Amino acid sequence: MYISATRAAIGLSGLRAPLLRSVCTSRLPGGRGLSMMAENTPEEVVFNQPKIELHVHLDGAIRLQTILDVAKRRNIKLQASTKEELAGIITLQEPFTLTRFLDKFAVYMHVVAGDRAAIKRIAYEFVEDKAKEGVIYVEVRYSPHLLANAKVHPIPWNQKGGELTPDDVVQLVNEGLREGERAFKIKARSILCCMRHMPKWSMDVVELCKKYRNKGVVAIDLAGDESLNCEAYPEHRKAYEEAVRCGIHRTVHAGEAGPASVVREAVEVLKAERIGHGYRTLDDKALYKKLLAQKMHFEVCPISSKLTGAWNLEFTEHPIITFMKDKANYSLNTDDPLILNSTLNDDYRTAHTHMGFTEEEFKRLNICSAESCFLPDKEKRELLNTLHAAYGLIQTTAF
Ligand SMILES: O=c1[nH]cnc2c1ncn2[C@H]1C[C@H](O)[C@@H](CO)O1
């Protein structure tokens, strides 16, 4: 039996502020503790088996200590000098709107953006953190433009112009991920994000996907605030057309805070092969039925959905439960663990405690995740074999 007894709140390291702890555990019935990258002991891990993660933002998964270290080295003033203080200004303590949630990135992105060593370091540390969570394959996403300070217009985060281009950023992330893979013995690939409010960047993004498709980059994404930009701009559409033409895999954030029409557009116009979040799909019964039939993959993120305000009712009524009952194709993911102050285990615990997820379902959804990942066929088969062996399953997948 791999699902251990769950506890109302996981053990809190000395770093966890009591105030934050009580707010989080009371607001989030999942009882997620404050992670600050604290590690769970084996008995606290809900599904202690190899896992796949397909939806996590690199820039939403940076260690607090790294932000502090880089700020110090670069002489950048922050309104915090300890991890606790920094957590206090970055992490969410109660449900926000998606718009206000996305504003949180502005608190720290200027620290790492434009800095070679920092970008490589966050990618490397990311792999270490995922390995510790029991993830054996991860697809991590980011916007190369949001980490650059050259050949990007406008230059993000009020940085001064510099020399680090979006292309340099992709190379640095690839290096960090590759070194992390070697050190921590897991597999990590990346997805490059177009941003909904920055259509001018999108053709660049697809070109970078093409250039680095065999060097670590596996897909294109469209991220950002769909509640403000419900319809993809023509530039996004052109970029996705080019992705289709060149066989670049495609995922799109849709139906998180925006309506089901955003999901419909993602599938029908942008030709998305996976949907980031997708909870609002359920508001359009015909669309949901169609996507179920075609085994569309939904990248769901329970804790994120609550704190971004994408889902503002109880976890016990969450659309993910419908996905589970309908045996839909979906993965379980963290999204932005830095801002959410969560770990993948916290999402699994939330699903187990409040949504009735069983060990069998955890295995099934991880198999679905492997089947829907963007690796080439041969590597996908190897991944599936690894999972089947670890889970003690007979391989029946037709893949
Ligand atoms: O949950 C999200 N929905 C939409 N966009 C998001 C979410 N989390 C992060 N992002 C944005 C902000 C990041 O800077 C960007 C690239 O990772 O993607």
The ligand as an SDF file (V2000), in Angstrom:
LIG
                    3D

 18 20  0  0  0  0  0  0  0  0999 V2000
   -1.5680   29.3220  -14.0180 O   0  0  0  0  0  0  0  0  0  0  0  0
   -1.1330   30.0410  -14.9210 C   0  0  0  0  0  0  0  0  0  0  0  0
   -1.9510   30.4480  -15.9290 N   0  0  0  0  0  0  0  0  0  0  0  0
   -1.5260   31.2490  -16.9350 C   0  0  0  0  0  0  0  0  0  0  0  0
   -0.2750   31.7040  -17.0180 N   0  0  0  0  0  0  0  0  0  0  0  0
    0.5880   31.3380  -16.0390 C   0  0  0  0  0  0  0  0  0  0  0  0
    0.2090   30.5170  -14.9810 C   0  0  0  0  0  0  0  0  0  0  0  0
    1.2720   30.3410  -14.1710 N   0  0  0  0  0  0  0  0  0  0  0  0
    2.2850   31.0330  -14.7200 C   0  0  0  0  0  0  0  0  0  0  0  0
    1.8710   31.6530  -15.8270 N   0  0  0  0  0  0  0  0  0  0  0  0
    2.6230   32.5690  -16.6910 C   0  0  0  0  0  0  0  0  0  0  0  0
    3.5440   33.4780  -15.8970 C   0  0  0  0  0  0  0  0  0  0  0  0
    4.9030   33.0360  -16.2670 C   0  0  0  0  0  0  0  0  0  0  0  0
    5.8520   34.0800  -16.2680 O   0  0  0  0  0  0  0  0  0  0  0  0
    4.7030   32.4850  -17.6530 C   0  0  0  0  0  0  0  0  0  0  0  0
    5.7650   31.5890  -18.1910 C   0  0  0  0  0  0  0  0  0  0  0  0
    6.1070   30.5840  -17.3160 O   0  0  0  0  0  0  0  0  0  0  0  0
    3.4550   31.8160  -17.5650 O   0  0  0  0  0  0  0  0  0  0  0  0
  1  2  2  0
  2  3  1  0
  2  7  1  0
  3  4  1  0
  4  5  2  0
  5  6  1  0
  6  7  2  0
  6 10  1  0
  7  8  1  0
  8  9  2  0
  9 10  1  0
 10 11  1  0
 11 12  1  0
 11 18  1  0
 12 13  1  0
 13 14  1  0
 13 15  1  0
 15 16  1  0
 15 18  1  0
 16 17  1  0
M  END
$$$$
